[in-house]
Amino acid sequence: MGKKQRKKAGQFGYLPLQHKFFLNPHADARFTCCPKCDAKTKLRKKPLLILIHPAQPVSLNKTCRYCPSCDLLILHQNELEPLLERMCQQYYPQLIGNDYLVVGTVERKAWKEGRQDITSLDDLFKTVHDFKQHLEFEPARYVWVQED
């Protein structure tokens, strides 16, 4: 890397911020339309960096919903948590059920190369784009009403 990279305070990754992010906790809402602009969302597979409390980073290549107009990435919590649980059972059994934070995306090239070059957390964070913003949305709830 030619230029020395710096990260801002409160930021994990050294790379520029990317995407607004929504971790969808609603199992009955798939957000096939963007909750901000109502445009159809697309499917995008992104390598995500997740920090499991107290300080275990993991990366998963996960399919998410994406709205290009709003630059909004949506990940369904009920799809993520079983994957994290299986990963923890295999590698980090002491972390099962711990809180976690989806921090951002990992550069695809770095993710594909795996962890051979990663010798420290600082090396890992040199390949990470933090999210611009974490958002929350409530799905539209429809109710039946009697016609007059």
PEMO-V248132 format. One record per residue. N is the residue number from 1. RES is the residue in one small letter. SS is DSSP state (hx for helix, st for strand, lp for the rest). Layout:
n=N res=RES ss=SS
n=N res=RES ss=SS
//
This chain:
n=1 res=m ss=lp
n=2 res=g ss=lp
n=3 res=k ss=lp
n=4 res=k ss=lp
n=5 res=q ss=lp
n=6 res=r ss=lp
n=7 res=k ss=lp
n=8 res=k ss=lp
n=9 res=a ss=lp
n=10 res=g ss=lp
n=11 res=q ss=lp
n=12 res=f ss=lp
n=13 res=g ss=lp
n=14 res=y ss=lp
n=15 res=l ss=st
n=16 res=p ss=st
n=17 res=l ss=st
n=18 res=q ss=st
n=19 res=h ss=st
n=20 res=k ss=st
n=21 res=f ss=st
n=22 res=f ss=st
n=23 res=l ss=st
n=24 res=n ss=st
n=25 res=p ss=lp
n=26 res=h ss=lp
n=27 res=a ss=lp
n=28 res=d ss=lp
n=29 res=a ss=lp
n=30 res=r ss=lp
n=31 res=f ss=lp
n=32 res=t ss=lp
n=33 res=c ss=st
n=34 res=c ss=lp
n=35 res=p ss=lp
n=36 res=k ss=lp
n=37 res=c ss=lp
n=38 res=d ss=lp
n=39 res=a ss=lp
n=40 res=k ss=st
n=41 res=t ss=lp
n=42 res=k ss=st
n=43 res=l ss=st
n=44 res=r ss=st
n=45 res=k ss=st
n=46 res=k ss=st
n=47 res=p ss=st
n=48 res=l ss=st
n=49 res=l ss=st
n=50 res=i ss=st
n=51 res=l ss=st
n=52 res=i ss=st
n=53 res=h ss=lp
n=54 res=p ss=lp
n=55 res=a ss=lp
n=56 res=q ss=st
n=57 res=p ss=st
n=58 res=v ss=st
n=59 res=s ss=st
n=60 res=l ss=st
n=61 res=n ss=st
n=62 res=k ss=st
n=63 res=t ss=st
n=64 res=c ss=st
n=65 res=r ss=st
n=66 res=y ss=st
n=67 res=c ss=st
n=68 res=p ss=lp
n=69 res=s ss=lp
n=70 res=c ss=lp
n=71 res=d ss=lp
n=72 res=l ss=st
n=73 res=l ss=st
n=74 res=i ss=st
n=75 res=l ss=st
n=76 res=h ss=st
n=77 res=q ss=hx
n=78 res=n ss=hx
n=79 res=e ss=hx
n=80 res=l ss=hx
n=81 res=e ss=hx
n=82 res=p ss=hx
n=83 res=l ss=hx
n=84 res=l ss=hx
n=85 res=e ss=hx
n=86 res=r ss=hx
n=87 res=m ss=hx
n=88 res=c ss=hx
n=89 res=q ss=hx
n=90 res=q ss=hx
n=91 res=y ss=hx
n=92 res=y ss=lp
n=93 res=p ss=hx
n=94 res=q ss=hx
n=95 res=l ss=hx
n=96 res=i ss=lp
n=97 res=g ss=lp
n=98 res=n ss=lp
n=99 res=d ss=lp
n=100 res=y ss=st
n=101 res=l ss=st
n=102 res=v ss=st
n=103 res=v ss=st
n=104 res=g ss=st
n=105 res=t ss=st
n=106 res=v ss=st
n=107 res=e ss=lp
n=108 res=r ss=hx
n=109 res=k ss=hx
n=110 res=a ss=hx
n=111 res=w ss=hx
n=112 res=k ss=hx
n=113 res=e ss=hx
n=114 res=g ss=lp
n=115 res=r ss=lp
n=116 res=q ss=lp
n=117 res=d ss=lp
n=118 res=i ss=lp
n=119 res=t ss=lp
n=120 res=s ss=lp
n=121 res=l ss=hx
n=122 res=d ss=hx
n=123 res=d ss=hx
n=124 res=l ss=hx
n=125 res=f ss=hx
n=126 res=k ss=lp
n=127 res=t ss=lp
n=128 res=v ss=st
n=129 res=h ss=st
n=130 res=d ss=st
n=131 res=f ss=st
n=132 res=k ss=st
n=133 res=q ss=st
n=134 res=h ss=st
n=135 res=l ss=st
n=136 res=e ss=lp
n=137 res=f ss=lp
n=138 res=e ss=lp
n=139 res=p ss=lp
n=140 res=a ss=lp
n=141 res=r ss=lp
n=142 res=y ss=lp
n=143 res=v ss=lp
n=144 res=w ss=lp
n=145 res=v ss=lp
n=146 res=q ss=lp
n=147 res=e ss=lp
n=148 res=d ss=lp
//
